[in-house]
Amino acid sequence: MKRASSGLAETLELAYTTAEHHPYWAVLYHAVEISKIALEKWNSDLTADQISEMSWRCDEIKMGLDRLSSKGGSLKAIMGI
């Protein structure tokens, strides 16, 4: 659990500092937030609010993936490179 939390902390830092204009930002950010909630509650029950937040974040990930898919998934094409 300690190793998972440590790795998540580094991933959280990347998610928090990655510019929102990067096409993968929404997927990374919301996935990390879901993981954070799950790890924090690993040995206890999730509340209804936490489950609702996780569900909302899943919807945000889906929208982010749909945006990537609609642009062909190519990072160069998405970023206009």
Contacts in CASP RR format, 6 or more apart in sequence:
PFRMAT RR
TARGET T0000
AUTHOR 0000-0000-0000
METHOD contacts of the structure
MODEL  1
MKRASSGLAETLELAYTTAEHHPYWAVLYHAVEISKIALEKWNSDLTADQ
ISEMSWRCDEIKMGLDRLSSKGGSLKAIMGI
1 39 0 8 1.000
1 42 0 8 1.000
4 39 0 8 1.000
5 39 0 8 1.000
8 32 0 8 1.000
8 35 0 8 1.000
8 36 0 8 1.000
8 39 0 8 1.000
11 28 0 8 1.000
11 32 0 8 1.000
11 35 0 8 1.000
12 32 0 8 1.000
12 36 0 8 1.000
14 28 0 8 1.000
15 25 0 8 1.000
15 28 0 8 1.000
15 29 0 8 1.000
15 32 0 8 1.000
15 33 0 8 1.000
16 29 0 8 1.000
18 24 0 8 1.000
18 25 0 8 1.000
18 28 0 8 1.000
18 29 0 8 1.000
19 25 0 8 1.000
22 79 0 8 1.000
23 67 0 8 1.000
23 68 0 8 1.000
23 71 0 8 1.000
23 75 0 8 1.000
23 78 0 8 1.000
23 79 0 8 1.000
24 68 0 8 1.000
26 60 0 8 1.000
26 61 0 8 1.000
26 63 0 8 1.000
26 64 0 8 1.000
26 67 0 8 1.000
27 61 0 8 1.000
27 64 0 8 1.000
27 65 0 8 1.000
27 68 0 8 1.000
30 57 0 8 1.000
30 58 0 8 1.000
30 60 0 8 1.000
30 61 0 8 1.000
31 57 0 8 1.000
31 61 0 8 1.000
33 53 0 8 1.000
33 57 0 8 1.000
34 54 0 8 1.000
34 57 0 8 1.000
34 58 0 8 1.000
37 46 0 8 1.000
37 50 0 8 1.000
37 53 0 8 1.000
37 54 0 8 1.000
38 46 0 8 1.000
38 54 0 8 1.000
41 50 0 8 1.000
46 54 0 8 1.000
68 78 0 8 1.000
71 77 0 8 1.000
71 78 0 8 1.000
72 78 0 8 1.000
75 81 0 8 1.000
END
